Amino acid sequence: MKQNIGRAPSRREALGGMAAVALVAATGRAGAQDYPSRTLKMIVPYPAGGITDVLPRVLQEQLTRKWGQPIVVENKPGVAGNLGAEQTFNSAPDGYTMMVTAPSPLTVNQSLYTKLAFEPAEFVPVSILATIPTGLFVNPNKIPATTTAEFIAYAKANPGKVTAATQGNGSTSHLTSEWFQMAAGVKFVQVPYRGSAPALQGLVAGDVDLLFDNLGVSLNLAKEGKLRLIAVGTDKRMAALPNVPTLSETLPDFVSSTWVGVFLPPKTPQAIAGKLSGDFAEALRRPEIAQKFREYACEPVGNTPAETRTFVNAEAARWKKVIQTAGIKLQ
């Protein structure tokens, strides 16, 4: 029997293959031109009320007008964002289902979980909507400290008694808390919640002592006196909060922030990702939307799909190093 391994394709086969590629490309372009023509869904893999849920709702009205179609924001919390990510991963790659998420499902969970029901690298990136600094918040009725140094001294004087809420295992707040304990030489009792909103509720109620949280919703609670913001995780003091010191002023090189981005199911045409990216960027340039983002201490971004992929890859490498250095493991 003759072997065909290594046989060069015939001219007819080559032309047929080129035609197939051209047909797929043309179909993708046609789909993008007609898109969107029906209701779109934004899956948020966290509970309602947190900043990852708030930002797409800020954009909802503007994008509904732009696209001429309704937008449904669906919360699918659970397992550090994994449930919502899995639902998005298995959705049709037609641009009508997208995930609006914080970092965990795409940059952290692959370093913490032995197995995921989705492949983070296969999501099609659209845009980073915003970056958000992390802050160290405490319940003022439970923690007397007003500075990072005072807080560290208090934690050292009360080993095993200070409770730290997190947004869930593998969340930015969890990793930042673990990193802080290693850097400061203290030990907290970790109390995982299913997202930022319930963690904040627990902190305000006094069920826990502290929370490393993004400055979105939590900053307003601090301004109302319900929480105390001790320090921020930026590399230098924020222009909007000049009197709030950075964590790195006490713990050198301690910088922590989070972000919210938009991603599509695997194999979604790049033409659709590009259109969405442009539309998100246009919305974020509107003064009223940018102002609303900044009221939640979120810096609007609106980058390209290629820039988003590069950013996410760098974030995954950064947090993998933190996880390995701190020896963080899921309990």
Beta strands, then each sheet from edge to edge (+ up, - down):
strand 1: 40-44
strand 2: 71-75
strand 3: 97-101
strand 4: 124-138
strand 5: 163-166
strand 6: 189-192
strand 7: 210-214
strand 8: 228-232
strand 9: 257-264
strand 10: 299-300
sheet 1: 2+ 1+ 3+ 9- 4+ 7- 5- 6-
sheet 2: 2+ 1+ 3+ 9- 4+ 8-
sheet 3: 2+ 1+ 3+ 9- 4+ 10-
end
